[in-house]
Amino acid sequence: MRFTGLVPLLLGVAAITPAWAASPLLEAITAGHPVIDLRARYENVGDTSKPARTGEAGTLRARLGYETGAWNGLSVQADFDQLWLLGGDYNSTRNGKTTLPVIADPAMTALNRLQLTYASDFDTKFVLGRQRLLIGNQRFIGNSGWRQHEQSFDALSAVNNSIPGLTLTYAYLYRVNRVYGPDLPVPSNTAAAATGQANYFKSDSHVMNGVYARLPGLRLEGYAYLLDLSAPGYAVLPAQQTATARLSTATYGARADYSFPLTDEIGVKLAGEFAHQTNYAGNPLSFGLNYYLGEASATWHGARALVGYEVLEGNGTIGFATPLATLHIFNGWADMFLTTPVNGLKDFYVQAGYSLPADMLGLKSVNPALIYHAYATDVLNAGIGTEWDAQAELVADSNLSFLLKYANYQGSGAAFGGFADKSIVWLQTAWKY
């Protein structure tokens, strides 16, 4: 065997290695950090609307990836989700078990984020690629992070902070990757396809949001969300195409939050929001619907209390739509109103919670909470059920947490325009690096 060509090659590699190792690009790559996010969950759902009334799932999610440091303002982040089913029997939206309650955490291996970020010299950050978007309180645009595989967006986004106190956000959404994962539920030319959930929306949408927080205690927000959504190519059934087209809406709104001390020990926060929504792009309907929100909360030492009233109007054909929101944190944890009823929704809610002293039991924090909801329709103001939600969260340190969570929805029954009873129990532990 001859090595005459190999020796010069090795000498050449040795010569350039010190220069490469000292390069700013390599330093930026090695200055990054891994993404490690592990979450194990047991979920038990009792749903009286299903023939098999109980479903349960044990799942483990590993989100793994890497984020580089910055090189000339550029950085890259990539991570994927690996989701295993540890046991149970449920409708994952992928396994065809439609007689069982839905737990939207199918087993999968899926790309979660792949994004290029550029932090410019003019106080603007650009992100291109598959990314997480958390706009405002996520009532309209969010990542649905409660599910094991989060919602992400193939998008170009820009955030500008060049004016003191003002944050301007714009995003163009090319595709919405939903929580159901990359696999198709069933062959699209079968009737069963109508019961599955599309894994993505095609999109030609614009997201615009502005927040001004220069004045003491006051936060002002204005937004315009122009959503042009359509079904993916495999969704050939008219029902799928029509349902997705009805999600195309133009929403314009504003919100104000004002925080102030009532006494030396009591803090108060007031919030109000209004939005108007119309049909947009390929939506076959014609409508104009409003959204209202009013909240008042108070904190005293570790205790907190909140009362709120939210209205999503309906007209008997369609309700005010928020298809890209982090829906689980609104209108009850039982997830009864992921889609606003056609007669609209009124939600009166009261919350109470307490953060126990940080050093209790050697833990970082213990956070119990209790929430009550009373629901009614916007049209005719008919009662459609009540719900109690409760949770206890133990945060051991900056990495490890434990959660016990419960939701119990009591409907008024279909005969009265309501929904079937539903209850859910979750037990979860999470570890992040």
N, C-alpha and C positions, 0 to 999 in steps of 0.2 A: 504494500500500500504506500502511495506517495503522499507526502505532507508539504511539498514545496509551496503549494498555493495556500495552504491553511495557515502557515506561520505568519506570512505578511498580513493576512486578514486579522488574526488575533492581535498582532502588534498594532494594527490600525484601530481596532476596537478599543484596546487599552489606551491608545493615545487620545481618543475623543471622549472616553468615559468621564474623566474628571470635568471636562468642559460641560458635558451634558448634565452631569450630576449637580453642577453648580448653576444650571440655567434657571432663570426665573419661572419658566413654564413648569419644570419638574418640581421646583419648590412649591409652586401653587398646588400642584396635584398632591404632593405628599403632605401639605399643610391642611388638607381636608379632614373629614371625619366620617366614619361609617354611620349608616342609618340602621339601627336595630330597634324594632318595635314589636314586641311579642304580646299576644293577648289570647288568653284561654277563657272560654265562656260556656256556661250551661244555660239554656233557655227552654222554658216550658210554657206552652201556650194552650189555653183552654178557650175554644171558640165554638159557641153553640150553633153557629151557622153552618158548620161543617159536619158531614155524616160521621166521620171519625173525629170526635170532638177535642181530642188532645194530641198535640204534637210536641216533640222534644228533640233538642239537638245539643250535642257537645261538640264544640269546634275549637280549633287552635289556629291562630293567624300569626304568621311570621312575615313581617315587612322588613326586607333587607336591601341595602343599597349603599351608595357612597355619594358624598357631596364634596367636591374639590374646593380648595381655596381660590382666591381671585388672582387672575393674570390679566393685566391691563383692563381691569373691570369686568372680565369674563369669568364665569364659573359654570360648572356642569353638575347636575344632580340626576341620579338614576336610582330607582328602587322598584322592587316587584313584591307582589303578595303571593305567599304560598298559604293556602287555606286547606286544612285537613278536617275531615269529619271523624270525630272520635267515637261517635255512637248516637243512637236515637233514630226516630222515624218522623219525618215531616215533609212538607211540600217546600222544596228549595227553589221553586220556579223553574227548575231544570230537570227534575227527576220524574215528572208526570204524575206525582202523587197528589192529585187535585182534591181528593176527599179529606186530606189532612190540612190542618192549619198551616199558613205560610210562615216560614222563617227564612228570610231572604239572604241566607248565607250558604250558597252552594260551594262544594269543594272545587278548588281551582288553582291554577298557576297563572298569574296575570301580571302584565306590566302595570305598575301604578303611576309612576312619574318618570319622564325623560325630558328634561328641560335645560335650556341654555339661558343663563341670566347675564345681563349686562347692566352694571351700575355706572351710569354716565357721570360726567363732570358737571352736568347741569341739573343735578338733583332729581333725576328721573331714572327709575329702574325698569328695564324691559325684560320680559320673560317670554321665550318662545318654546313651544312644545307642549307635551302632556304635563299638566300642572294642576295644583290645588288652588281654588279660588274661594276666599272667605270674604264676602262683601257685606259690610255693616254687621248686623246681628244675624245674618244668614237667612233672613225671612224670605228672600227672593233668590239669592245665589249662594250656594254653600257646597260642602263636600259630603254631606250625609255621613259624617264620621262615626256615627253610632254603629253602622253596619261593619262587618269585618273587612269588606273590600269597599273602599270609599269611592264616591263619585269624583271623577276628574274631568278635565277639559283640555281638548286639543285647541290651543288658543295662542294668540299674541296679546299680551297684556302690558300695560304701562302705568306706573304710579309716579306722580310728580309731587314734590314737596318744596318747590322753589319759592312759594309765597309763605311766609311764617304763619303757622296755624292752619293752613289749608292743604288738604290732601285730595288730589284729583286722580281718579282711577278710570282707565278705559280698557276694555277687553273685547277683542273680536273672537267669537267662538265658532270654530269650524266643525267641531264634533263634541258631543257630550257622552262620556263613557259612564254608564250607570253602574249601580252596585251589584248587578246580577252576574258580572263576570263575562269572559269573552265567548263562551260556548253558546250555540243556538239551542233553544229548548227542544224543538222537534222539527222535522221537515216542514218547511213553510207552506207546502201545498196541502196540508191536512187541516181539518177543522180544529184539531187540538192546538194548533199554533196560536189560535186566538186566546188561549188560556195562559200562554207563556209570556214572559216579559222580554221585550227587545233589549239587547245588551248595550245598544247605543242609539242616540238620535243624530241624524244628520242636521247640521245647523248652519245658518247664515245670520248670526245674531250679534247684536252690539250691546255692550254693558257699559253704562256711564254712571259714575257716582262721585259726589263731592262732599267732603266733610270739613267743617270749619270749627275749630276748637280753641280759638284765641282768647275768648272772653271767659272770665273766671266762672267755673261751674257750668258753663253752657256749651252744649255740643249741637251743632246744626248740620243736617244732612239733606241733600237733595239727590234725586236719581232719575234715570231713564233707562228702562230695560226693554229693548226691542228684540223679541225672541221670534225667530223664524225657524221652526223645528219641523222635521219630516221623518217618516219612518225609514229604517234602513232598507237596503235593496231587497233583502230576503223576505220582508214583511209584505207579501203580495196580497194578503187578504184585505178586502175593502174596510172591514171593521178596524183593523190595525192602522191603516192609512188615515182613516177619518179621525180616530181617537187622537192620533199624534198631531194631525193638522189643527185640531181644536186647541192645542196648547200654544199655538202661535199667537202672541199677544204683545201689545205695546202698553207698558206701565210707566206712569209718571207720578212721582210722589215726593214727599218731604217729611222729615222727622226732626223733633227737638227734644233734647234731654237736658234737664236742669237739676243740678245737685247743690244743696246748701245745708249748712248746719242749723238744725232747729234749736238745739241747746249745745252745751259743751260736749255732751255725750251722745246725742241723737243726731244722726244724719238723715236727710230726706232727699229723695230723688223723684222727680216728676217727668213723665215721658208722654208725648203725643205724636201720632203719625196719621197721615192721610195719603192715599194713592188712588188714582183713577186708571182703569184698564179698559182697553178696547181691542177688538179683533185686529189682526195684523197679518201681513203677507198672505199665505195660502189658507188662512182660517176660513172655512165655509160659512161661518155664522157672522151675524152683525149684532154687536152689543156694546154697552157701556156700563161697567160695574165699578163700585167703589170699595175701598178698604179703609177701616177706621181702627185706631188703637188708642187706648188711654191707660196709663199705669201710674201708680203711686207706691213707693216703697220707703221703708225706714230701717235703719240699722242702729243697734244699741249694744255696745261691747261686741260680743260674738253673735248676738241674735239678729235676725233679719225677718221682715215681713213684707209682703207685696200683695196688692189687689189690682186686678186688671180686667179690661173688657175689650174684646177684639171682635170685629165684624168683617166677614168676607161676604159681600152681597152675592145673590143669585137671582136668576130671572125665570126659573122653572125649566129652562133648557140647559143652562150652563152656569157654573159657579165661578167666582173669582179664582184664577189659576196661579199657582206658585210651583210649577213643575221642577224647577232647578234648586229649590230650597233645601236646607237641612231640616226636613219635615218633622223628624222625631222629637225635636225640642219644642214644638208648637202643638197646641190643641190635644195634649195628652199623650202619654207614653204608650198607650194601647194601640196607637197608630190607626185609629178608626177613620180619621179624616185626612189621609194622605192626598186624596182628591176631594176638593170642596164639593159638598152635595149641590145638586142643581138648584135647590131652593136656598142655597147660601148657608152660612154658619154664623151663629153668635156664641161666643165663648166667654163666660164670666168665670174668673178663676181667682183663687186665694192661695198664697204660698207662705210657708213658715219654715224657718231653718235656723240652725245654730252651728257655729264653728267652735268646737271645744278647744281648750288651751293646747298649744302646740306640743307641750311637753307631756301631755297626758299619755300614760302607758308607753312612753318612749317613742311615740309616733309623731310624724310631722303635723298631721291634722286629722280630725274626725269630724265629718260633716253630715249629720242627719238632716233630712228635709221631708216635708209633707205638703202635698198640693191637692186642691179640690177644684174640679171643673163642673160647671152646669152648662149644657149645650141646648141651643134652640135653633130653629131655622130662621133665616132672614125673612123669607116669605111666610106670612101668617104667624110668625113667632111661635111655632109649635115646638114643644119640648122634645128633644131627641136623646135624652139620657144624661147621666152624670158619671163622673169618674174620680176615683181616688188614686193618687200616685204617691209612692214613698220610696226613699232610698237611704242607705247608710254607706258612706264612703270612708275608707280608712287609707290615708296616704302615709306609707311607712317612711319614705324618703323621696328624694327627687327622681328616683327611678321606679320604685315599686308601689303599687296601689291595689286595693281590694274594694269590691263593690257588691252590695246586695241591693236589688232594686225590684219594685213591684208595681204593677198597674192593674186596676180593676174598673172596667167600664160596665155600667148597667144601662142597657138600652130600654127604650119604651116599647119595643116590639114593632114588627113590620106593619101591623094593623094600624098603628098610630103614626106611621111615617118614620119610625125609628130603626134601630139596628139591633142585631143579636148581641147578647152579653159576651164579654171577652175579658180574660185575665191573663197576665203574663208574669212570670218570675224569672229573674236573671241572677246568676251568680258568676262573678267575673274577677279575674286577676290580670294585671298588666305590668309589663316591665319594659322600660325604654332606656336606651343609651343615648 
